[in-house]
Amino acid sequence: MNKSYHLFEVFGIELEYMLVNTTNFKVAPLVDQLMSLKKGKITSDIDNGEIAWSNELVAHVIELKTNGPTADLETLADKFHENIIEINKLLMAIDTQLLPTASHPLMNPLKDTFLWKHSYSEVYELYNKIFNCKGHGWSNVQSTHINLPFYDDDEFEKLHAAIRIILPLIPGLCASSPILEGNITGFSDSRLEYYKTNQKEISEITGMVIPEAVFSKTDYYSTIFEPIKKAIKPHDTKKILDHHFLNSRGAIARFDRNAIEIRLMDVQECPKADIAICILIIEVLKALVHQELCDLKTQKEWKQHDLFEILNDGIKYGEHSKVINLEYLALFRIKEKATMQDLWKHLYANVKTNISSENQNTIELILKNGTLSSRILKALDQDVSEEKIKKVYSQLSRCLETNQLFIN
């Protein structure tokens, strides 16, 4: 977002998917071959009209994103879906397909991880040297990102305050990673459980996942960026790591394009689900920014630690997480303890009239049937044999291909 836009004027959405071998279901580090099939040569970015494709840190993950800011969220699910169909057709030539959800349920990251080795690879290699990227938190993580613009410090203050408030609830809506290496992990959102600590070598980079209570560009630089720069300096021998790129909080301020990027959403089974969830989150953020639920002063008072406690419980229990902090619940005009599922139902009821009927139907299915993690576990029914896992995840691949929700 090089031009400055006002709050909620435009949006940027990013969806990540992994490539897997169609025959044996193993991770397929072939994104470079996919790019060649599309473009005739290896490239890191492809402009495909309103959707762009790009590589990621590891060679088996591709990111699809809005090709620049868009004001039109309603048609995005179909546009992403069209690109998914095109990619799967190209991948047939190399016996490969896209797999949705935030984690491959059988991947062994120590054996199956290959870094992207083309453009920008020296940055990835340096990252690997510092953090060892052969782990679930690095190489088995597919997420959805929402980019929201702000025009100036005044708008940044309102947006950052609202986003900090909503971050703890995201796993209760979006968790889709309950299985790693063939085991039920005990975490509804295993991706975020790893996300919390995967850069522990330099703790300043991720912080407490919930960003600090800073509400101006100057304060953000002094509180977040400067400590990151200082901490990375001894490791960044070639001076190639940018502080915007390094900041790994659950929401990151991008002052280079005047946007905040929300990063805590696990990718779902199909774009229809992802976009409906994004729309719900955006509508709740609008209500917070417009102070329809609580005032700005109250939002800004929340400390990282208190918000992180709520997030942490959500990572483990997803929509079944019990929110017991009554002061936090009061932000949304709820007077008694509630599960995250109840909380999202309440928030949805507040903003429902601003959402199209098609997206309402999708959101209502998710709120009724639970997070994708819960639906995956229900389908597995305690059977984590390789055969059963492959069967369930091949159903999820079909959901991606047909743009339909996974309800069993």
N, C-alpha and C positions, 0 to 999 in steps of 0.2 A: 504494500500500500504506500506508494511513493507520494501520491497526492494525499493531502489531509482531508479526512472525512469526519463528519459529526457522528455522535453516538447512534448506533443501530441504522446508519444510513446504508452501509454495505456490510458484507460478511465474506469470510474466507473459510472454507471447510476442507479438511484433509482426511483421507481414509487410507489406511495401510493394510496391505494383504500379503500373505506369504505364497510362494510357489511351492507346490508339492508334486511329486511324481504320481501320475494317475494310476499306475499299476501297483506300486508298493507303498504309496502314501508317505514316502520319505521326503524330507525337506529337499528342495531342488534349487541350488544356488545358480540360477540361470537367467537372472534379470538382464544381464548383458546380451544374452541370446534373444530374449524377448525384444529388447530395444533394436537389435539388428533385424529381426523379422519385420518389425514395423517400419524402420527407417532405412534399412540397407547398410547400416554401420552402427558400431557401438557408440552410444551417446548417453549422457546422464539425465537429459531432459527431453521430453517430447511435447510439443504444442499440438494438442488434438482438438482444436476448436475451443469450446468453453471449458473443457477439462484438460489438464496437463498431467503427464506422467513423469515421475522422477525416481531415481535410485535412492537407496538408503545406505546406512552404515554396513549392513550385511547383504550378501549377494543373493539372498532368497526373498527379499522384501521389496515390494514396489509401492510407491505412494501415488495415489490419485488425488488431485486437488483442483479446486476452482481455479481457472486460469486468470488470476487476478481477482480483485474484489467484485462481488456480484450483489445486486439488490434483490435478486429473485431466488428465494429459498424453495418456493413451491415446486419448481420443475427440476430441482437438483437431483432428487432420488432417481428420476428417469435418466438424466444425463449420465450420472455415475454408472447406472445399470447398463446403459448402452456401451460404455467403455469396458465394463467387465465382460460383456458378451464378446466384444471385439478381441479383448486380450485372451480369453479362453479359446477362441477360434484360432488365434495365432499360436497359442501354446500347444494345440493338438499335434502340431508338426514335431514337437519334441517330447510328446507323451507327458505333458505337464498341465496343471490347472491351478487356479487360485483357490485358496482355502481361507474362509473367514474366521472370525473370533480372535481374541487377543493372544492366544498361545496355541502352539502345536502340542497336542496332548501326549505325543510319544517322542518328541525330539530330545536327543542327548546333545546339549549345547557344546559340550567339550569335544565331541567328535564331529558334529554336523555344522559347525559354524565356519563360514568362509567370508572374509571381509570383501566389500566392493574394492576392486583393484584397478579401477580406471581413474577418471578425473576426480580430483579432490581426495584421492586415496592417501596422500601424505598426512592429511588431517586425521583420517580414520586410523591410520597406522600409529600415529602419535597417541590418539585416544586409547588404542589397544595396549600400547606400551605402558601407559599410566594406569589404566583401570582393568586390564585384561577383559576384553569384551566377549570372551567365550563363556557366557553365563546367561541364565534365563532373563535377567534384568536388561540384558543388552541385545541378545540375538533371538529371543523368543517373545517378542513384545510388539503387538500391532495395536495401534491406538487410533482414535479419532480426535482431531484438533479443531477447535473453533477459534477463528481470529476475529476480534471485534475492534473497530476503530475508536480512537478518541482524538479530538481536535486540538486540545490544549490542556494545561494543568488542571483546570476546573473540571473538564470532562474526565480526565484520567482519575482524579480523586474519586468521583462518583462511581466510575466503572470498576476501579480496583477494589473499592470498599465492597461493592455488591458481589463481585466475583469471589472475594475471600470468604464471604458469608455462605455462598452456595457450594464451594468446593467440597466440604466434608460430606455432602449428601450424594455426590456423583456415583460412588460405587453402588449405592442402593437403587440406582436406576440402570447402570451401564455394565456392571460386572459380567465378564464373559470368559473368565480364565480359571475354572475350578480344578483342572487336571494338568499335571506336569509329569513327564516321564512315566506315564501309565498309572499314576497314583492320584487319588483324591487328596488334594493338599490340605484341606481343612480351611482354606481361604476362598471366599467367594470371588475375590479379585486378587489372584496370585500375581498378576502382572504388577499391581501397585505394591504388593508386599515386597517384591524385589526392587521396585522403583525407589522405595524409601532409602535403601542402603547401597544401591549398586555403584554409587560414587563416594563411598565412605572414606576412601583414601584422601579425598579433599572435600571435607564436609560442607565447606562454604558454597559449593556448587548447587546442591539440592536443598540445603537448609533443612527446615522441618516440613518440606513439601508445600505446606501452606505458606504463602509469602508473608514477609514482615509487614507490619502496619505502617506502610509508607505511602504517601498520597501526593507526591510531587516528583518531578523528574530529578531535581537536585537531591532530594532525600533518597530516592531510589538508587542513584549513582553512589552516594556516600555509604549507604547501608548495605546494598546488595552487590553492585558491580565492583566497587573498589576492593572489598575483601576477596572477591573472586579473582580479580586481576593479580592481587598480591599473592594469593595462595597458589595460583597456577604458574607464576613467573619462573620458579626454579625448574619446572617440568617442561615448559614451553620453550625448548632450546632453539627452535627455528622461528619463534615469534609469529606463529600462524594461527593461533587460537583466538577467536573473537569473543568478547564477554557476552554478546547477545546469544551466540551459539552455545556457549558454555552453561549459561543459567538454566538449571533444570528443575526449577520449582514447578508445582502443579499448575501454575499460571505464570507466564513470563511476559514482562513488558518489552516490547520491541520499539524502542524510540527511533530506530532507523526507519521504521515505516508507520509510526504512530498507531500501534495496535497492541492489544493484549491477547496472547494465545493461551487458551485453556487446553490442558494436556492430559487430564485425568480420566477421560472416557476410554474404556475398552471398545474396540471396534466390534460391531454386532454381526449378525448373520447375513444382512442384506442392507443396501443403501436406504431402502424404505424405512427400516428401523432406525438407522443412524440419523437420517435427516429429521425424522419426527422427534427423536430425542433432542437433537440440536435445537429444534424450534421450541420445544418445551423449556429447555434451559434458557434460551434467549428471552422468551416471554417472561419467565420468572425474574431474570436479571433486569428487564425493563421495569417490572413492578417495583423492584428494589431501588433502582436508579431514580425512578419517579417518586420514591418515598411513599408508595401506596400501602406498604406493609409496616414499615418502621422508618424513623428518620435517619438521615445521613450520619449525624453525630453518634447515634447508637451503633450503627454499623461499623464505624471507624474505631470504636472502643475495643473491639474484639481482639484478644491476644492470640498469637500463633498457637501456643500450647493448648488452649481451651478448644480451639477449632480442630487441632490435630487429634485430640482425644476422640472426637466424634468421628473424624475421618478414619482413624485407626480401627475403630469398632466396625465401621462400614466395610472396610477392606476384608475383615474376617467374615462378617455375617451378611453382607449385602443388604437386601431389602428387609431382612429379618432383624437387622441391628436395632437395638432399642435406644432411642435418644432420650436420655434422662435429665439432661441439662435444661431446666425449666426456663432459664434466662434466654438460652438459645431458641427454644421453642416459641418464646414470646415474640421473637423477631418476626415470626410468621403468624402471630395471633393465635397460637395454640396454647391452651392452658394446662394440659396434662401430658404425661409421658406418652410417647408414640413411637411406633416402628418407622423406619425410613420409608417403607411402602405406604404407610398411612400419611406420612408427611408429604410424599410426592402426590398422593391422591388429593390431599388438601390444596397443595400448590397448583395442581392441574385444574381443580375446580375454580380457583381464583382467576386463571388466565384462559380458560377453555374457549371463551367467546372470541378470542383473537386468533384461534387456530382453525385451519380448514377442516371440513368434515372428514376427509380422507386421513389426515394426520391425527385427528381426534380418535378415529377408529384404531389406528396403529398404537397410539399411546395407551388407549384403554385396554388393548390386548396385553401390552407389556405390564401395565399396572395390575391387571387381574391375574396374569399367569406368572409374574415374577421376572427377575432378571434372567438373561440368557444363561448365566451360570446355573441357576436353579432349574431351568428347563433342561439343560444338558444333563445334570445330575439325575433328574427325574427319568429321563430317557434311558440313562445307563442302568438305573435301578440297582446300584451297588455292584454291578458286573463290570469290572475294569479289565477284562481280558482284552488282548490286542484286537481280537475279532470284533468284539462288541464296540470298542472305541472307534474302530475304523468304520463300522456300520453307521454309528451315530454321526460321525464327522462327515461321512459321505452324504448323509441327509442334509447337513449344514451347507455343504458345497452346492447341493441342488437348490437350497434356499437362496444362495448367492446368485446362482444362474437364473433363477426364476423371479428374483426380487420378492420373495414371500417370507413371512415370519415363520419361525420354528416353534410350532405349538403342537404338543403331543398329548 
